[in-house]
Amino acid sequence: MVTLKPGVLDPQGEAVRHALGALGFTGVDGVRQGKLIELDLAHADRAAAEAAVRAMCEKLLANTVIETYTVEIG
């Protein structure tokens, strides 16, 4: 999962928050939107798979200046 870092303006999240209010949903003080990236890997070793995904995030999948990411190996 890749999401914007805290403090970085999230216009998509704000649009969703506003739309929820317009639809009558109350009590939503904030929305942060991110992206889920699912990868099918050929790595048999769990540690190697996680290391590869972290390298992919650092080099391409996440803009680490403004985004954070989490890795789940299932």
C-alpha positions in Angstrom: 0.0 0.0 0.0 1.3 3.4 -1.0 -0.1 6.5 0.8 0.8 10.1 1.1 2.9 11.1 4.1 1.1 12.9 7.0 1.0 16.6 6.3 1.0 16.2 2.5 -2.1 17.6 0.9 -4.4 14.9 -0.3 -6.9 16.4 -2.8 -8.5 13.1 -3.7 -9.0 12.2 -0.1 -10.6 15.7 0.5 -12.9 15.2 -2.5 -14.0 11.8 -1.1 -14.6 13.4 2.3 -16.7 16.1 0.8 -18.7 13.7 -1.3 -19.4 11.5 1.7 -20.8 14.5 3.5 -22.9 15.4 0.5 -24.4 11.9 0.6 -25.4 12.3 4.2 -22.6 10.5 5.9 -21.6 12.4 9.0 -18.7 12.3 11.3 -16.0 11.8 8.6 -13.3 14.3 9.7 -10.7 13.2 7.2 -9.9 10.8 4.3 -6.5 9.7 3.1 -6.5 7.9 -0.2 -3.7 5.6 -1.4 -3.0 2.9 -4.0 -2.8 -0.8 -3.5 -0.3 -2.6 -5.8 -0.4 -6.4 -5.9 2.5 -8.2 -7.4 2.9 -11.9 -8.2 6.5 -12.9 -7.6 8.5 -16.0 -8.4 10.6 -15.7 -5.2 10.3 -18.9 -3.1 12.0 -17.2 -0.2 9.8 -14.8 1.8 12.7 -12.5 2.9 14.0 -12.3 -0.7 10.5 -11.4 -1.9 10.1 -8.7 0.7 13.5 -7.2 -0.1 12.7 -7.2 -3.8 9.4 -5.4 -3.2 11.0 -2.8 -1.0 13.6 -2.1 -3.7 10.8 -1.8 -6.2 9.0 0.7 -4.0 12.1 2.8 -3.4 13.0 2.9 -7.1 9.6 3.1 -8.9 6.4 2.3 -7.1 6.4 5.1 -4.4 7.6 8.7 -4.5 9.4 8.5 -1.2 9.6 12.2 -0.9 5.9 12.5 -0.4 4.7 8.9 0.0 5.1 6.0 2.4 4.6 2.4 1.7 3.9 -0.9 3.5 4.7 -4.3 2.3 2.7 -7.5 3.0 3.8 -10.9 1.8 0.9 -13.3 1.7 
